[in-house]
Amino acid sequence: MNSTPKLNFPPINLRAKRDNERTLVYDEVRSMYVVLTPEEWVRRHLVAFLVSHCGASLRSIVEEYPVNLNTMAQRADVVVMNSEAKPLLLAECKATEVNLGNEKTLHDVFAQATRYNAVVQARFIIITNGLRHFCYEHTAEGYKPIGSFPRLG
């Protein structure tokens, strides 16, 4: 990944290194270097924002959270656990090229996140491509849009 687009998140500092032709960045959640893909660029910013602005602790965040859907192994991009170690927030990160301004695309990503959340049972869902963010609260009446990122701590 040669260029990284400016996102609608505060800037972050990343530890990066080259491995042959790939750029790797240090992931503090998984304590390892990962390949810097367009989606990973968004995820690194989202995680930093959840910690710095929403009150999530780094220890409460799980990346690539396993979700089994009808015997199919899937993974939620980011799940934040509450103090009882139960999922509180599920986030689906997309590359900036994924146009969340397109109604069909947003619908498809929302459907993916809610399928995952049928298993995970988090209170909040976040969908982001780094440029646009959509936040929802899961209530007895269904998923309700909320105007901002939820407080998690």
Helices and strands as residue ranges (DSSP letters): E 16-19, E 22-27, E 32-35, H 38-54, G 58-60, E 61-69, E 72-81, E 87-93, H 103-120, E 124-128, E 133-139, E 142-146
